[in-house]
């Protein structure tokens, strides 16, 4: 028998049908994800970690002598948020659609617990549940997610089934009732900032659902009337009324009720084009701006990173919302469109309110800057929202 002199060249590339091929296939999950959305959200969280570190490293009364305390906690919150995002992508927004009644009921129970002795007041807001071990939970952050999912489930059910072109009046009324229940409980805390965000979410959801414009205009009118009624009945706490007074008159009591906004404008204005440099801001180092790691985190960016750094944060937030708009436009189901639209309304208004209050163009409302501000509940909620957006995009049909 003749000797076999043939030989084979070893292959160092990915085997056909192997892991690499599956990951890079046209219909793989990796290819379906929106990576610009992912990277911009992650960049915001990492920039936020540096800003939180700068704002807290000298605050010994907060850090108990550990200058890295808030930095590590912010990174931990981000990691947990990303894990929650992965879980949402793995489950899928369509699977979560079936769990909406349970999630909604759970969120309502949690906000009700805030009104019991389990609730705690932090930074003037009675909106927290203290879990012990240094951990606390702000249920109103998760209510934003469940309102979006619950309203989307009701408004899209018959439209996606092909029974209707647009949600009828009865369906819209049910969806609004679903949103009003947790909003009313949150208002009793009172957490006016979160209620403002929820109202904008409801408007965004209604506009995306194709509901009659009469509902939208009626809701706006009801919101204005409700704001006047709340002010007349004295539902708001004194500190909340003072915030609106300081917004209406920036020169009102600069050492008292107008102190926060006055110091915030000084910090942002002192940064100039390039900023004083990370850890070199005089307002930040001197601890002149209260709650700089949470509500007023943008003042650290303005002072230490300047117009360019602060503008980059705004650009990254804009990129997140632009990619979310693309996802809302390209999905083929109304349910996905409504969910994406609700998230866009949430992120857009909360970002505008947070940045606006540091610049003096919006009243102080105690809202964190998405992805950037320190806070576990807020970080978890925004990354869950990113998971929903990624799920909507990844589960859309692939064009032939």
ZIGIUR-V79775 format. One record per residue. PSI is psi as a letter, one per 30 degrees, with the letter a starting at -180 (999 if undefined). Layout:
PSI
PSI
This chain:
k
k
k
j
g
l
l
k
k
k
k
f
a
k
k
k
g
a
e
e
e
e
e
g
l
e
g
l
e
e
f
f
l
j
e
e
e
e
e
e
e
e
e
e
e
e
e
e
e
e
e
e
e
e
f
f
f
g
i
f
f
e
f
h
f
j
f
g
e
e
e
e
e
e
e
e
e
e
e
e
e
e
e
e
e
e
e
e
e
e
e
k
f
e
e
f
e
f
g
e
e
e
e
e
e
e
e
e
e
e
f
e
f
e
f
l
f
f
l
l
k
k
h
f
k
i
g
l
j
k
f
l
g
g
k
l
k
j
f
f
e
f
e
e
e
e
e
e
e
e
e
e
e
e
f
f
e
f
e
f
f
g
f
l
e
l
k
l
e
e
e
e
e
e
e
e
e
e
e
e
e
e
e
e
e
e
f
f
e
k
i
e
e
e
e
e
e
e
e
e
e
e
e
e
e
e
e
f
f
g
l
k
f
e
e
e
e
e
e
e
e
e
e
e
e
e
e
e
e
e
e
e
f
h
e
k
l
e
e
e
e
e
e
e
e
e
e
e
j
f
g
j
i
f
f
c
f
g
e
e
e
e
e
e
e
e
e
e
f
f
f
a
e
f
l
f
k
k
g
g
k
e
e
e
e
f
h
f
j
l
h
f
f
c
e
h
f
f
e
e
e
e
e
f
f
a
e
e
e
e
e
e
e
e
e
e
e
e
e
e
e
e
e
e
e
e
e
e
e
f
l
f
k
e
e
e
e
e
e
e
e
e
e
e
e
e
e
e
e
e
e
e
e
e
e
e
f
f
f
g
f
l
l
k
g
h
k
l
k
k
f
e
l
k
k
e
e
e
e
e
e
e
e
e
e
e
e
e
e
e
e
e
e
f
g
l
k
k
k
999
